[in-house]
Amino acid sequence: MGDHGIVIPPDSLIQLPDIRKLLSEGRLKEAEELAAPAFTGIPAIRPKKKIDPF
């Protein structure tokens, strides 16, 4: 599959064990608060392509 222009923050996987632990303890709100910023994709910045009509 191709590049969809979304970048996941590189330190996201560091948060995963803590998120899993919170989930297993039933602490869903805390897990959500930790996961939201860690796993929200960031749009990649791409230069606009110049289209040549000829």
N, C-alpha and C positions, 0 to 999 in steps of 0.2 A: 504494500500500500504506500501511497505517497505521503509527503509532508503536508499536514493539514494546517500548519501555521500556528500550532499551540505548543507552548513550552511549559513543561512541568518544572517547578523550582528544583534545582539539583539536590537540595537537602531534605526533600520530602520523605524519602525512605527512612531517614533518621527518626522521624516522628512515628513511623508505623508501629513499632513495638508498644509504645505508650498508648497509642490509639486502640490497639487490640486489647491491651490490659484493661483500659477503661471500659471498653465494650463488654468484656467478659465479667466485669464487676457490676454491670448494669448501669454504669454512669454515662448514659447516652448523651446528655447535654454537654458534658465536659469533653467527651470524645468528638462530638460534632464541632465544638469550638476549637479544638486542636486540629482537626482534619481540614476544616474549611480553608484556612490560609495556606496550609501545607500542600493541598492537592487541587487547588483551583488553578486551572490553566491560565497562562499569561499569553496574550496574543503576540506572536512573533512579529517583529518589525521587518517588513520587506520593502525594498525599494519598488516604486511603481514602475511597471514596464511601459516603455514608450512604444506605442503601436504605430507602425509605419503603414499608412493606408495604400501605398503603392508598391 
